Amino acid sequence: MQRHVHATVGPDYARAVATPRSHFTGQGKPMSTYKAGCMCGAVQLEITGDPAVQAFCHCSSCRGWLSAPIHAAALWPATSVKVTKGADNLGLYKKTENSHRQFCRSCGAAVLVGHPGMGMVDVPAGSVAGLSYKPTLHVHYGEKVMAVKDGLPKFKDFPKEFGGSGDMLAE
């Protein structure tokens, strides 16, 4: 069941930016902590650890949600992403049961996408302060509106490990 939610855009477009912090894991290795959030600062996230997956998504759903030809996706295990401010200000649009898109009700900015079937949360990479974005693949390249020649693997939909066909496409 699709549910449409409308948001109003707030006048404040300043982004609260923080530098990533490090703390140590139980094995003595530093673990990054990142900050992310919406444009107006009403919603803020804390993300622990590095992304499990960084990918370019070309699906029409991501393109429409972000009004961009490609989505720079950074996915973390759901337990690594915490809303530290403004949880009550998050709107929700369930495109499907596999894609729970959340946005700031004040400024309309995309904040995160929950993927409950995978146990992952996608935080748009451009909103994660200090993240060194290094995608390793393209997904839904079969829906592309802009070709990208970067030498990365290009999957028609998803790799088999993520429930896709695993079919690859040429650049």
C-alpha positions in Angstrom: 0.0 0.0 0.0 1.4 3.4 -1.0 1.0 6.3 1.3 1.7 9.8 0.1 2.9 12.3 2.7 3.4 16.0 2.0 6.1 18.2 3.6 6.6 21.9 3.7 10.0 23.4 2.9 11.4 25.5 5.7 13.3 28.7 5.1 16.5 27.7 6.9 18.8 25.8 4.6 21.9 25.8 6.8 23.3 22.4 7.5 24.7 21.5 10.9 28.0 19.8 10.0 30.2 17.9 12.4 33.5 16.2 12.0 33.6 12.4 12.3 34.8 11.1 15.6 36.6 7.9 16.4 36.2 5.5 19.3 37.7 2.1 19.7 36.1 -1.3 19.1 36.6 -4.2 21.5 39.5 -5.2 19.4 41.4 -1.9 19.8 40.6 -0.7 16.3 39.2 2.8 15.8 35.5 2.9 14.7 34.3 6.0 12.9 31.2 7.9 14.1 29.5 10.2 11.6 26.9 12.9 11.8 24.1 13.4 9.2 20.8 15.0 9.1 18.4 17.2 7.2 19.0 20.7 5.7 17.5 22.7 8.5 19.0 20.7 11.4 15.7 19.7 12.8 16.6 16.0 12.3 20.0 14.7 13.2 21.6 11.2 13.0 24.6 9.5 14.5 26.1 6.7 12.5 28.6 4.2 14.0 31.2 2.5 11.9 31.8 2.6 8.2 29.2 1.8 5.6 28.7 -1.8 4.7 28.0 -0.9 1.1 28.5 2.2 -1.0 26.9 2.2 -4.4 25.4 4.3 -7.1 21.7 3.6 -7.5 20.0 4.4 -10.8 16.4 3.2 -10.0 13.5 5.5 -10.9 12.3 5.5 -7.3 15.6 7.0 -6.0 15.8 9.4 -8.9 12.3 10.7 -8.2 12.8 10.9 -4.5 16.0 12.9 -4.7 15.3 14.7 -8.0 18.7 13.6 -9.3 19.9 11.3 -12.1 21.9 9.0 -9.7 21.7 8.4 -5.9 24.9 8.1 -4.0 23.8 5.4 -1.5 25.7 4.6 1.7 24.2 1.7 3.6 24.8 0.7 7.2 23.4 -2.0 9.4 20.2 -0.7 10.9 21.6 -0.9 14.4 24.4 1.5 13.5 22.1 4.4 12.6 20.5 6.4 15.5 18.2 9.4 15.3 19.6 11.7 17.9 17.3 14.7 17.3 13.9 15.2 15.7 12.5 11.7 15.4 9.0 13.2 15.7 9.9 15.4 12.8 10.5 12.5 10.4 7.9 11.9 7.8 7.5 8.5 6.3 6.7 7.3 2.7 6.6 3.6 2.2 7.2 3.1 -1.5 7.2 -0.6 -0.9 7.6 -2.8 2.2 11.3 -3.0 1.3 11.8 0.8 1.0 10.8 3.1 3.9 11.8 6.6 2.9 12.0 9.2 5.7 12.3 12.9 5.3 12.3 16.0 7.5 8.8 17.5 7.8 10.2 21.0 8.2 12.6 21.3 5.2 11.6 18.3 3.1 15.2 16.9 2.9 15.7 13.2 2.4 17.2 11.8 5.6 17.3 8.0 5.4 15.7 4.9 3.8 15.1 1.8 5.8 15.4 -1.5 4.0 13.9 -3.8 6.6 14.3 -7.0 4.5 18.0 -6.4 4.4 18.4 -5.0 7.9 20.1 -2.0 6.4 19.6 1.8 6.4 20.6 4.0 3.5 21.7 7.5 4.5 22.3 9.6 1.3 26.0 10.0 1.2 26.0 13.7 0.5 24.4 14.3 3.9 27.0 12.4 5.9 29.7 14.8 7.2 33.2 13.6 6.7 32.3 10.5 4.8 34.8 9.6 2.1 32.4 8.2 -0.5 33.9 5.3 -2.4 31.2 3.4 -4.3 32.1 -0.1 -5.4 29.2 -0.8 -7.8 26.1 0.5 -9.6 22.7 -1.0 -9.0 19.6 -0.7 -11.2 21.8 0.3 -14.1 19.1 -1.1 -16.4 17.0 2.0 -15.4 19.8 4.6 -15.9 19.1 8.0 -17.5 22.8 8.9 -17.5 25.6 6.6 -18.5 28.7 6.5 -16.2 32.0 5.2 -17.4 34.0 4.6 -14.2 35.0 0.9 -14.5 32.8 -0.2 -11.6 30.5 -3.2 -12.0 27.0 -2.3 -13.3 24.2 -4.5 -12.2 20.9 -4.6 -14.2 19.1 -4.7 -10.8 21.0 -6.1 -7.8 23.8 -8.6 -7.2 22.4 -12.0 -6.3 23.6 -11.6 -2.7 21.1 -8.8 -2.3 18.2 -10.6 -3.9 18.7 -9.5 -7.5 19.3 -11.3 -10.8 23.1 -10.7 -10.7 22.9 -9.7 -14.4 25.6 -7.3 -15.4 25.4 -4.6 -18.0 28.1 -2.9 -20.1 29.2 0.7 -19.4 
